[in-house]
Amino acid sequence: MVHQDPYTSDRSYYECRDCGSRATAERTPAACPDCGGRVRNIGVPRE
């Protein structure tokens, strides 16, 4: 049986793959505001 987490965030959490800086945003940032690196959404499960 598969269980789903009922939690739904109202914001997305992003982390820079280069410098590790974290931020929240309503839309996916084009780049890290600190170093210009690529960001990924860390508010989603990774399995």
LINRA-V110073 format. One record per pair of residues at least 12 apart in sequence whose ideal C-beta (glycine too) atoms are under 10 Angstrom apart, sorted by the first residue. I is the first residue (numbers start at 0). GAP is how many residues later the second one is. If there is no record, write none. Layout:
i-><I I>
gap-><GAP GAP>
//
This chain:
i-><3 4 6 7 8 8 8 9 9 10 10 10 10 10 11 11 11 11 11 11 11 11 11 11 12 12 12 12 12 12 13 13 13 13 13 13 13 13 13 13 14 14 14 14 14 14 15 15 15 15 15 15 15 15 15 15 15 16 16 16 16 16 17 17 17 17 17 17 17 17 18 18 18 18 18 19 19 19 19 20 20 20 20 20 21 21 21 22 23 24 24 27 27 28>
gap-><41 40 36 35 15 34 35 14 16 12 13 14 15 32 12 13 14 15 16 17 29 30 31 32 12 27 28 29 30 31 13 14 15 18 19 25 26 27 28 29 17 24 25 26 27 28 13 15 16 17 18 19 20 21 22 23 24 15 20 21 22 23 13 14 16 17 18 19 20 21 13 15 16 17 18 12 14 15 17 12 13 14 16 18 12 17 20 16 19 14 16 12 13 12>
//
